[in-house]
Amino acid sequence: MAMASGFERIFEVGPVFRAEKSFTNKHTTEFTGFDLEFSYIESFRDVMKMEEELLTYALSEIKEKCGEDIKRVYGMDVVVPDKPFPIVKLADLYAGLKEDYGYDVPEEEKGDLTTEAEHLSFEWTQKHFGSEFLFVTDYDAAKRAFYHMRDENGVPQGYDLIWRGCEITTGAQREHRYDILKAQCDEKGLTEDVKFYLEFFKYGCPPHGGFGLGVDRLTMLLLGLTIKEAMFIFRGPNRLNP
């Protein structure tokens, strides 16, 4: 919405709330999110490049300032990644996991990344690319948000970023063309729910994209903790207080 009002490069840090029913070491119903959007991109790969530059810089600063303390207290090495991060299509990742580890999922589940595939991807990525990070692209449109742009074949123009076998980001080029955006809302039955959102695109909006990064999950992976240990006050399906 800020893109439509003329702000070409924005970010925000704030609380995010989810009706999350998962009981895992990485899910929570309230977390701190870092969100970034910028205008006049050529494709979602511009967004990926922005994120890899941001994370590489951040990790290099952390390593320089806190690396020894993190190693001493948590036993974790801060690894500054090489650029560019490896990129793989979802279907190719599943094919690779099947070839290397015999891992397979039913055909109807191959449009999204399963939790087990996420975990296996860490070892697979290190084996084939020598990296802790992996961009995964070409998800099924049914599994992506209505505002993700799609190409001529209906493939969402976005990605997930996996770090150490755990998703930390979903990013994409956003659909800025009103008629197409509305059609994708109609397809998912959301048009009335997001009517206010559509209004921002009626009179034109620049091509743009961005991503959301979970700060607590990032901290969890950096220090080798669970999500409850990485947060000041954990919020989950069964915990609202304190």
N, C-alpha and C positions, 0 to 999 in steps of 0.2 A: 504493500500500500504506500509505503514511503517512496518507492521508486516512481510511482505515478504522480507524486506531488513535487518531484524535482530533486529529491535527494539521491545522488548517483552512487554514493558509497557509504553504507551505514553498517553499524554493528550495535548489538545490545547484549547485556549480561543481566539475567534476571531469573526468577523462579518459573519453573514449568510444572504443570500439573497433568497427571495422566490417570485415567481410570484403569490402572494396571492390575491384572489378576495373577500375574506370574510371581511365584515364590522361588527366586533364584538368587545367586550371589551377585547379580548385576542389575536387577530391576528394582525400581522404587516408584512411588506414586507422586513424589515431589523431588525435583532436583534443580540444580543450577545449570542453565543453558547459556551457551555462547552462540549467538546467531549473527550471520554476516550475509549481506546482499550487495551486489554492485551491478551497475547498468552497462549497456553497450558491449555485451560479450558476443563472441562469435559462436560459441558452443559451450556445452557443459564441461568441456575439457579445460576451459579457462578457469572454471570454478575449482576443478581438481588441482590445477597448477597453483592457484592462490592458496589452497589449503596445505599443500605439501610444503610450500615456502613458509607459511606461518608456523607449521609444526616443526619443521627443521630448525627454524630460528629459535623457537621457544625451547626445544630440547637442548640445543647447543648452549643457550643461556643457563638453563637449569643445570646442565652438566658442569659448566664452568663454576657456577656459584654454589651449587648444593650437591654435586655428584659424589664427593667423598662422604658427606654426611648421610646421604641416601644409602650408599653402599654399607656404611658402618651400622646404621640403625635398622635398615630393612633388608640388607643383603642383596639389593638389586642394582645392576649396572644400568646407568642412563646411557642408552645407545642413540647416538645422533645418526639419523638415516641418510643414505645417499639419495640424491635426486637424479632422475625422476622415480617416483614410486612405481612398482610394477602394476600393470592393468590387465585384467582378465575378464572375459565375458562369463556370465553365470554358468551357461551351458558348458563352456570349456573347463571351468573349475570343477564342476561335477564329474566331467569326463576324466580329469586328472586325478581326482580323489578316488574314483573307481579303479583306475589303472594302478595307482600307487598303493592304495589301502583296501581295495575291494569294497569301498563304501558306495552304496547306492540308495536311492529313495524312489518311491513310486512316481510315475510320470506326472501325476496331478500335483505333486509337491515341488516340482523342479522350476516353477516360476518364481520361487523365493528361496532364500538361503536358510537352511535349518540350523539350529543351534549346534548340533553335532558337526555339521559341515564347517561352521565358523571355527570351532575348536581345531578341527583337522587342518584347516587352511593355514594355520600358523606354521606347522611343521612342513607342509607342502610348499609354502611360500619361501621359507628359509632354504629348503632343499633346491628349489628351482631358480630362485632369484637372489638368495642371500639377504633377504629383507625381512623386517618385522612388520612392514606395512603392505597392504594389498588393496587396490581399488577394484571393486567388482561392479560390472556394468550389465546392461541388457536384461533387466528384470521384466517380469510379466506386468503388463499395464494394470491388471486387476489387483496387483500387490503394491502399486505405487499410488501416491496422492493424486487427486484430480488436477492439481495445478502444475504437475510435471509436464513439460513439453514432450511430445512424441514425434518420431520421425515419420517418413512416408509409409513405413511398414508397421506403424503403431508401437514401435519400441520406445519406452520412456528414455528421455535424454538425461539420465541421472546415474547415480552411483551410491554404493555404500563403501565406507572406508573401514577396513578391518585392521586392528592393531593387536598383535599378540593373541590372535584367535578370538577377538571380541569386536563387535561392531561399535565404533565410536561416533560415526557420522552418517547421515543421509544428506546428500546434496544433489542439485539438479539445475538445469536451465528451466526457468519458470515459463509457463505459457502466458504470453502477454497479449495475444490476439483475442479480443472479446468473444467473437462468435465461436471460436474453437474452445475457449475456456468454458463458456456456457454449455456447449455440447458435452464436454467431459463431465461437467457438474450434473447435467441431466442423466448421463449414462450411469452415474453412481447414486442417483436419487438424492442429491444434496442441494439442488438449486435454491430451494426456499431457505434452507439452513444458512447458506452463505450469500444470500442476496445482497447484503451490505458490502461484501467483499467484491462482488462482480461490478458494483457501481464504479469502483476505482479504475476499471479498465475500459469503460464505455467510450472515453474521449481520447484514448491513446495512451500507451505505456511503452517505454523503451525495452528492447530485449535485455533480459537480466537473469541473474541466477544467484545462488547462494547455498549455504549449508547451515546445519545446526550441529553443535558439538557439545556433548555432555561433559561438563567440567568434573563432576564427581566420578564418572566412569573413567575419565582420563587419569584422574588422581589414583584411582583404584589400580589401574594397570601399571602406572608408573612405579608404584610402591609395592606391588604384589599383595594387595589386600582384597577383602571382599567389600561390597558396596556399603555395608553397614559400618565397617571400620573406616572407610574413606570419607564419610559424611559427619558433620557436626551433630545434627539431629536427623536420624533416619525416619522416613515416612514410608509405610508400606500398607498393604490391604488391611492389615489388622493393627496398625499403629498410627494413631493421630496425635497422641499426647506423649510426652510433653511437646 
